[in-house]
Amino acid sequence: MLEIKNLQLEFRSNGRSVRVVDGVSLSIADGQTVCLVGESGSGKSVTALSIGRLLPTPPAYYPGGEIILDGCDVLKASKRELRALRGRGVGYIFQEPAASLNPVFRVGAQIKESLKLHRPEAATDAEVVRLLKLVGIPAPEARARNYPHEMSGGMQQRVMIAMAIAAQPKLLVADEPTTALDVTIQAQILDLLADLKRRLGMSLLLITHNLPTVGKNSDFVAVMYAGQIVESAPARELLRRPLHPYTQALINSAPKLGANASRLANIPGTVPAPGAMPSGCRFHPRCSKARPDCSQNPPQLIEVESGRHVRCPYWNQ
């Protein structure tokens, strides 16, 4: 369904170029759920937006790489091809539904707008109600007449999901769909996405910074740091035995039920800013296992086991 090969993305302004995605490769098969994980600033969202070429050019440029979505070369596609691809080929659930929904239009009208663009034959009130019911909104006929501010955060997110699936996309991109929701609603939204993926036959790219929560909802996980993939593996294997120090640190920093720890583990420092990447391994200033040569030699992403790739020469030491 999706094949990203050695993607490079830069932002250019005032004669200066800053690379924010550097050599990312990722593939998603038909019906597969892939999770892209990393801290804020790692490059997850801009990678996802590149799938539909939603970043304005300029300032965004793609000096190298390929994005093949359902047989279409996205980076070489014309504006007409991109219009057809967006919605029917790839649908997006953006962060912060309260900011993504238009506050002056009823939610039913916003869903119908998506239908008019991509499935004009189905742009009816009945289809809007069916979509709202499909995403688990009670009393969908009444809720279709609500404005976004009249709905809770969880309901707003369900409306965003209804808008994204209205065009019946083959790939659904969910960019941190549980941000700002409480834990119970987060679990409901993740379960809803998994159910819709099965029922509608979609592929799913799930973007999050919370690695432990994605185990049961993902087939494959790619961990991203400072614009690069640092580890990728089948989800269960990665969660059971993380190999890269960054992946290990992400898992260790999550609170665990029943743990009798006086203090949560943390990862010191912050993700480096684009244009200010450290030499050598980009994670070495924050890595508890760093060696002297880690600051000199940029590590390559190597296959260490069948289907497992790690960007660390000391992964087994």
KOLLOLO-712117 format. One record per residue (C-alpha): residue in three letters; x, y, z. Coordinates in steps of 0.001 Angstrom, whole numbers, plus 500000, padded with zeros to 6 digits. Layout:
N
alaXYZ
...
//
This chain:
317
met500000500000500000
leu502732502458500981
glu506470502400500322
ile508669505245501545
lys512249504909500344
asn515127507002501704
leu512922510080502131
gln514709513390502620
leu512809516526503571
glu514186520027504012
phe512722523395504913
arg514351526279503072
ser514088529926504045
asn516258532997503518
gly518902530972501710
arg519206528456504552
ser518237524773504401
val517335522680507428
arg516882518944506989
val514116517560509198
val513754514060507713
asp516921512222506736
gly516797508911504890
val513529507514506270
ser512276504241504781
leu508956502709505792
ser506458500323504222
ile502841499430505022
ala501118496419503501
asp497404496111502695
gly495422495851505911
gln498479496355508116
thr498808498687511110
val502193500367511477
cys503028502573514435
leu505508505441514144
val506853506340517589
gly509100509072518946
glu509235512193521071
ser507858515505519873
gly510255516999517339
ser511440513660515979
gly509917514235512529
lys506918511916512745
ser504201514372511693
val506104515915508776
thr506868512417507503
ala503161511581507661
leu502128514840505976
ser504572514084503178
ile502554510972502234
gly499811513221500856
arg502269516017500046
leu500387518343502359
leu503421520447503267
pro503551523680501225
thr506460523930498774
pro508181526257499486
pro509348526123502235
ala509326522296502080
tyr511537520529499529
tyr512276516880498858
pro515900516575497694
gly515758512787497602
gly513695509659498139
glu510412508215496955
ile506878507887498291
ile504832505278496443
leu501203505175497596
asp498982502543495998
gly501174502604492873
cys501319506415492594
asp504648508248492875
val503531511013495233
leu506579513260494869
lys506156513323491070
ala502356513515491004
ser500545516442489380
lys498103518651491310
arg495210516797489712
glu496614513422490728
leu497197514677494273
arg493599515887494568
ala492417512406493634
leu494907510806496011
arg494007512886499052
gly490901511543500698
arg490402508428498563
gly494027507256498715
val495011508602502123
gly492866510091504865
tyr494141512017507874
ile493115512326511499
phe495008515394512661
gln496118516325516157
glu493849518401518399
pro490343517951516953
ala489165521169518600
ala491672523078516473
ser491013521061513293
leu487231521364513240
asn485714524614511972
pro483965526266514949
val481323528084512856
phe479917525070510977
arg477868522191512314
val479757518890512393
gly477305517285509985
ala478009519979507396
gln481759519435507778
ile481422515687507194
lys479166516346504198
glu481806518658502731
ser484255515737502691
leu481625513589500993
lys480968516237498337
leu484655516372497473
his485341512655497249
arg481993510798497058
pro479458513303495715
glu476926510560495032
ala476868509794498785
ala476708513393500087
thr473415512951501938
asp472188513492505486
ala471616509749505764
glu475271509016504979
val476419511610507537
val474284509917510185
arg475607506494509158
leu479213507682509537
leu478548509217512948
lys476913505990514055
leu479831503986512661
val482298505860514884
gly480176505287517984
ile478446508638518462
pro475061508213520205
ala471977509966518811
pro473796510734515540
glu470837512594514011
ala470944515163516813
arg474733515270517055
ala475031516090513334
arg473413519447514151
asn475909520254516928
tyr478736522751516640
pro482175521456517683
his482156523415520970
glu479001521575522015
met480844518249522013
ser483426516717524353
gly487003516101523247
gly486304512415522698
met483227513200520584
gln485184515752518550
gln487822513126517831
arg485139510690516677
val483828513377514315
met487359513789512935
ile487527510040512363
ala484151510125510578
met485445512897508292
ala488618510925507555
ile486808507701506627
ala484029509465504679
ala486062509235501474
gln486774505523502099
pro490583505885502040
lys492860502931501502
leu495342504291504057
leu494324506106507222
val496937508257508983
ala496148508928512643
asp498510511593513976
glu498482511301517769
pro494697510763517817
thr494566510489521627
thr496299513783522462
ala494595515706525304
leu492123512873525972
asp491848511080529295
val493122507518529591
thr489729505827529277
ile488832507765526121
gln492300507116524682
ala491706503366524909
gln488266503746523307
ile489650505747520363
leu492467503227519740
asp489994500335519874
leu487677502220517495
leu490481502748514969
ala491431499069515112
asp487796498057514604
leu487282500451511677
lys490474499242510044
arg489203495664510100
arg485664496502509011
leu486629498863506192
gly489732496998504997
met492084499959505409
ser495760500154506240
leu496612502306509272
leu499602504471510158
leu499373505344513844
ile501655508119515116
thr502281508452518829
his504908509217521445
asn503530506642523888
leu505158503354522896
pro503712500966525518
thr500091501734524537
val500416500518520952
gly501295496863521506
lys497876495334520870
asn496984497801518095
ser500032497472515818
asp501575494863513569
phe504851496708513115
val506613499571514913
ala509179502078513646
val510926504257516234
met511990507698515010
tyr514508510085516539
ala515897513371515191
gly514625512761511654
gln515821509150511366
ile514434505682511971
val516533504197514789
glu514739500858515152
ser511993498944513386
ala510536495528514134
pro507304493573514513
ala505405495159517405
arg505456492260519843
glu509152491592519326
leu510087495240519761
leu508093495643522967
arg509346492345524367
arg513007492968523518
pro513891496524522434
leu517395496727521007
his518205500407520510
pro519046502439523647
tyr516461505057522674
thr513693502473522358
gln514702500994525700
ala514618504442527290
leu511148505190525881
ile509750501974527323
asn511472502438530684
ser510157505996531034
ala506518504870530902
pro504780504268534263
lys503995500634535005
leu501065499272536985
gly502155497698540236
ala505665499125540080
asn506951500349543438
ala509252503073542100
ser509766506323543969
arg510606508170540750
leu509853507600537065
ala512796506977534777
asn513478509796532334
ile515580510493529262
pro517948513386530022
gly518082516332527627
thr515828517020524665
val515532516099521003
pro518080518225519084
ala516672521049517019
pro516751520680513228
gly519927522256511927
ala521730521633515212
met522235517889515094
pro525173516471517076
ser527960514747515199
gly528044510981515016
cys525033509236516512
arg522268511799517037
phe521199510145520286
his524653509887521874
pro524426513081524051
arg521426511535525832
cys522460507872525710
ser523517506130528920
lys525402503523526865
ala527321505927524615
arg530989505233523845
pro533693507679522747
asp533359506807519051
cys529581507359519104
ser530204511093518760
gln532349510567515652
asn530774507900513452
pro527173508218512222
pro525640504732512616
gln523835503024509753
leu520466501307509992
ile521400497635509810
glu519326494448509726
val520300492502512832
glu517584489845512617
ser514964488942510059
gly512621491926509872
arg514504493880512579
his516624496944511890
val518646498965514403
arg520739502125514053
cys523360501231516685
pro526580499196516313
tyr526446498230520011
trp522865496977520083
asn523887493549521437
gln526423494723524013
//
